[in-house]
Amino acid sequence: MSNLFQLGSLLDALMSRGIQFHRSITDPAEISICCPFCFERRFRLGINIEKDLGHCFNCEWRSRQAMQDLAEAMDLGTLVGQGVPNEPGEEVGKKAGPLLLPDDFTLLSKPSPGTLYRNALHYLVNRHVSFQQIREKKIGVSLTGRYAYRIVFPVYYGRKLQGIVTRDFTGQQDPKYLNSPGMKAVYNSPAKTKRKTKAVLTEGIFDCLSVERALALDNYDVLALLGHGLTDMQEERLAGYRDITLWPDADVPGVEGFVGIAKHLMLQHRVSMVLPKGEGKDPGELGINQVRDLWFERREPFTESLELRLRAEVSLRD
């Protein structure tokens, strides 16, 4: 294995960014994390640092250069060694080119004729994404290159492209999600001059679109963190919101991650949380009436007593 990647430096990189991981008792070279390619929350991505292998048991992503792929996907940088290119032929210190949409990116609000375009649009409709959202969020599709046969969700801040999130619509590709490398931004974040006074934070894009579609709250922006952690760049995007409501996915890592975010954000914001209901579904899997019911029945200000209740519920699920 290349000396570019070593166990200690990987764990240091994960810990410095607040990324949770589990380490094998029987083999210290093996760890498991939540997969950054499919956003699963059950630590089902296994990594063998010595062999540089990775395998997600949720989306079936596999790699024989796992460290390099993870460093790009999770913005870990160069883990060990200086003067080693991140990609073959790429010079260290060379500035990355501007982030661009795929060359064949086609807006699904104005799809070209053809079966594949119809299939992509049909996938979004089955996920209950509205035609208004498809148009306003500039959701499109790519059929060639790195992001072939994937729905493309541009992540903008105002008019500036911050990244892209893509999702396979054929049911045949692994990983299901494939995102542009770099720092995670906040999905659906408006320009500062157009933002509202309050925000709802969800984990994934479909969660965000579902909550936005169901609630249509005049004084709330509905955003997605694209995970259950909070980066410095994302925190900057939240500055200025008076009230923030966190809506975690209904699983243990999601709740635990958002509890940590709540404790951090409450230093600068008034924070509430929508409590998952039993073994419930994620917001993106709920119907409009279910989202509304949870909003009005299960939203509470985040307090120490609420944290204790959530941790007790989590311990029962674990």
C-alpha positions in Angstrom: 0.0 0.0 0.0 1.2 3.5 -0.7 2.6 5.4 2.2 0.2 8.2 1.3 -2.4 6.6 3.6 -1.8 5.5 7.1 -4.1 4.5 9.9 -3.2 7.2 12.4 -3.5 10.0 9.9 -6.9 8.8 8.7 -8.3 8.6 12.2 -6.9 12.0 13.0 -8.5 13.5 9.9 -11.9 11.9 10.8 -11.7 13.1 14.4 -10.6 16.6 13.5 -13.7 17.0 11.4 -16.1 15.4 13.9 -16.8 12.4 11.7 -17.8 9.4 13.8 -16.3 6.0 13.2 -16.2 2.5 14.7 -13.0 0.6 15.0 -12.8 -3.2 14.9 -11.7 -4.8 18.1 -10.4 -7.9 16.3 -8.6 -6.0 13.6 -7.4 -2.4 14.4 -6.8 -1.8 10.7 -10.5 -2.0 10.0 -13.0 0.8 10.7 -16.5 1.5 9.7 -18.1 4.9 9.0 -21.4 6.2 7.6 -21.2 6.1 3.8 -20.7 9.5 2.2 -21.9 8.1 -1.1 -25.4 7.0 -0.1 -25.8 8.9 3.1 -26.6 5.8 5.1 -26.5 6.3 8.9 -25.6 2.8 10.2 -21.8 2.7 9.8 -22.1 0.2 7.0 -19.1 1.4 5.0 -16.2 -0.9 6.0 -12.6 0.3 5.3 -9.4 -1.7 5.6 -6.6 0.8 5.8 -3.8 -1.7 5.3 -5.2 -3.1 2.1 -6.8 0.2 0.9 -10.1 -1.5 0.4 -13.6 -0.1 1.0 -17.1 -1.6 0.7 -20.5 -0.2 1.7 -23.0 -2.9 2.6 -25.9 -0.5 2.0 -25.3 0.9 -1.5 -22.6 -1.7 -2.5 -20.0 0.9 -3.3 -16.6 -0.7 -3.6 -13.1 0.6 -4.1 -9.5 -0.7 -4.3 -8.3 2.9 -3.7 -10.6 3.6 -0.9 -8.5 6.1 0.9 -8.2 8.4 -2.2 -11.9 8.1 -2.9 -12.9 8.9 0.7 -10.4 11.7 0.9 -12.1 13.4 -2.0 -15.7 12.6 -1.0 -15.2 13.7 2.6 -12.8 16.5 1.9 -10.1 15.0 4.1 -7.2 16.4 2.0 -3.9 14.6 1.6 -3.7 12.3 4.6 0.0 11.6 4.7 3.0 12.7 2.6 3.9 15.8 0.8 4.3 16.3 -3.0 2.0 13.4 -3.8 -0.7 14.2 -6.4 -4.3 13.7 -5.4 -5.1 12.4 -8.9 -2.7 11.0 -11.6 -1.2 13.9 -13.5 -2.5 16.6 -11.0 0.2 18.7 -9.4 0.1 19.4 -5.7 -0.9 22.9 -5.0 -2.5 23.3 -8.5 -5.7 25.2 -8.2 -8.8 23.2 -9.1 -10.7 24.4 -12.1 -14.1 26.1 -11.7 -16.9 23.8 -10.6 -19.2 23.1 -13.6 -22.3 21.2 -14.3 -21.9 18.1 -16.5 -21.4 18.9 -20.2 -24.7 17.3 -21.2 -26.6 18.6 -18.2 -30.3 19.0 -19.2 -32.9 20.7 -17.2 -35.8 18.3 -16.4 -38.2 21.3 -16.5 -37.5 21.3 -20.3 -36.4 17.7 -21.0 -35.3 16.6 -24.4 -37.4 13.9 -26.0 -36.4 10.3 -25.3 -37.1 7.4 -22.9 -34.2 8.1 -20.6 -35.3 11.7 -20.0 -38.8 10.5 -19.3 -37.5 7.9 -16.9 -35.5 10.5 -15.0 -38.5 12.7 -14.7 -40.7 9.8 -13.7 -38.2 8.9 -10.9 -38.6 12.4 -9.4 -42.4 12.3 -9.7 -42.5 9.0 -7.9 -40.4 10.6 -5.1 -43.2 13.3 -5.0 -40.9 16.1 -6.1 -43.2 18.8 -7.6 -42.8 20.3 -11.1 -42.5 23.7 -9.4 -39.5 22.4 -7.4 -37.9 20.8 -10.5 -38.1 24.1 -12.2 -37.1 26.4 -9.3 -34.2 24.2 -8.0 -32.9 23.7 -11.6 -32.9 19.9 -11.2 -31.6 18.2 -14.3 -30.1 15.0 -15.6 -26.8 13.7 -17.1 -26.6 10.7 -19.5 -22.8 10.7 -20.3 -19.5 10.9 -18.4 -18.9 10.6 -14.7 -22.5 11.3 -13.7 -24.2 9.3 -16.5 -27.8 8.2 -15.8 -28.1 10.3 -12.7 -30.5 13.1 -11.6 -28.3 16.1 -10.9 -29.2 18.5 -8.1 -27.1 21.7 -8.3 -26.2 23.1 -4.9 -26.3 26.9 -5.3 -25.6 29.8 -3.0 -27.5 32.6 -4.6 -26.4 32.1 -8.3 -23.0 30.6 -7.4 -22.6 26.9 -7.9 -21.2 25.3 -4.8 -21.4 21.6 -5.7 -23.6 18.9 -7.2 -25.4 15.9 -5.7 -26.4 13.2 -8.1 -28.7 10.2 -7.7 -29.0 7.1 -10.0 -32.5 6.9 -11.4 -32.0 3.5 -13.1 -31.7 1.3 -10.0 -28.7 -0.3 -11.6 -25.7 1.8 -10.5 -23.5 1.8 -7.4 -23.2 4.0 -5.5 -26.7 5.4 -5.7 -25.4 8.8 -4.8 -22.3 10.4 -6.4 -21.3 13.9 -5.4 -18.8 16.4 -6.6 -15.6 16.6 -4.4 -15.0 19.4 -2.0 -16.5 21.0 1.0 -20.2 20.2 1.7 -22.4 23.3 1.2 -26.0 23.8 2.3 -28.6 22.8 -0.3 -31.4 25.2 -1.1 -29.6 28.1 0.6 -30.8 31.4 -0.8 -28.6 34.5 -1.2 -28.2 36.5 2.0 -30.3 39.3 0.7 -33.2 36.9 0.0 -33.1 34.7 3.1 -35.9 34.5 5.6 -35.6 34.9 9.4 -36.0 31.2 10.3 -34.7 27.9 8.9 -35.5 24.2 8.9 -32.4 21.9 8.6 -32.8 18.4 7.2 -30.2 15.8 6.3 -30.9 14.9 2.6 -32.2 16.6 -0.5 -35.4 14.6 -0.7 -36.0 15.4 3.0 -35.6 19.1 2.3 -37.9 19.0 -0.7 -40.6 17.0 1.2 -40.6 19.4 4.1 -40.7 22.5 1.9 -43.5 21.0 -0.2 -45.6 20.1 2.8 -45.2 23.2 5.0 -44.8 26.1 2.5 -43.9 28.3 5.5 -43.6 32.0 4.5 -41.0 32.8 7.1 -38.8 29.7 6.9 -36.1 28.6 4.5 -35.9 24.8 4.3 -32.3 23.6 3.9 -30.4 20.3 3.7 -27.0 19.7 5.3 -26.3 16.7 3.0 -25.5 14.6 6.1 -25.8 14.8 9.9 -22.6 16.9 10.5 -22.0 20.6 10.3 -18.9 22.1 8.6 -17.5 25.6 9.2 -18.7 26.6 5.7 -22.2 25.4 6.4 -22.3 27.2 9.8 -21.4 30.4 8.1 -24.4 30.0 5.8 -26.7 29.8 8.9 -25.5 33.0 10.4 -28.3 35.5 10.6 -31.1 33.0 11.1 -32.9 33.9 14.4 -34.7 30.5 14.8 -33.5 27.1 13.5 -35.5 23.9 13.6 -33.6 20.6 13.1 -35.4 17.7 11.5 -33.1 14.6 11.7 -33.7 11.3 10.0 -35.4 8.7 12.1 -32.3 6.6 12.9 -29.7 6.6 15.7 -26.8 8.3 13.9 -29.1 11.0 12.5 -30.6 11.8 15.9 -27.2 11.7 17.6 -25.6 13.9 15.0 -28.4 16.5 15.1 -28.3 16.6 18.9 -24.6 17.6 18.6 -25.5 20.2 16.0 -28.3 21.6 18.3 -26.0 22.0 21.2 -23.5 23.9 19.0 -26.1 26.1 17.3 -28.0 27.1 20.5 -25.0 29.3 21.4 -26.0 31.7 18.6 -29.6 30.7 17.7 -32.9 29.6 19.1 -33.1 26.0 18.3 -36.0 23.6 18.1 -36.1 19.9 17.0 -38.8 17.7 15.3 -38.7 14.5 17.2 -38.8 11.3 15.2 -41.8 9.2 16.0 -41.0 5.7 17.2 -39.4 3.7 14.3 -40.7 6.3 11.9 -39.5 7.2 8.4 -37.3 10.0 7.3 -39.0 13.3 6.2 -38.4 12.4 2.5 -40.4 9.2 2.9 -43.4 10.9 4.4 -46.6 12.2 2.8 -47.7 15.8 3.1 -50.1 15.2 5.9 -47.6 13.1 7.9 -45.0 15.9 7.6 -47.5 18.5 8.8 -48.6 16.3 11.7 -45.0 15.9 12.9 -44.3 19.6 12.5 -47.2 20.6 14.7 -47.2 17.7 17.2 -43.5 16.8 17.6 -41.6 20.1 17.4 -40.2 21.3 20.7 -37.5 23.8 21.8 -34.2 22.1 22.3 -33.4 21.9 26.0 -31.3 19.8 28.3 -34.4 17.7 29.3 -35.2 17.1 25.6 -31.7 16.0 24.9 -31.9 13.5 27.8 -35.3 12.2 26.4 -33.8 11.8 22.9 -30.7 10.0 24.2 -33.0 7.6 26.2 -35.0 6.9 23.0 -31.8 6.4 21.0 -30.4 3.9 23.6 -33.6 1.8 23.3 -33.2 1.7 19.5 -29.5 0.9 19.5 
